[in-house]
Amino acid sequence: MAAASGACVNGIGNGNDTRCQLCAAAETVIGLTKSLAAHNTCSKTRVTAICPGPVDSPCLHQRGPQ
């Protein structure tokens, strides 16, 4: 039986989260991604995490320190 292949992309953030929420979510996504990658080594499934950081913008400066 031929091994299946594919891709999985995990991501976070919608622009309204606090830094604490983003850090917690990013660590969760990274852990999930590592687990999925380890679990799918035989099936040739590529697993990627996208965890963007803050963008230097006027909106970011209006929010102030968190």
C-alpha angles and dihedrals in degrees: 000000000000118000116248122234136196145126137266125195121193120192144169144198137061100195096258099081127107120238091255092054092046093050092049092046093046092052090048092050092047092050092047091048093051091049093049092047092051092046094049101046092117096047096057091234113158113220121195133182123209113195110162120198128218118301117226099242139134089260091057092052092048091058092060127206118333 
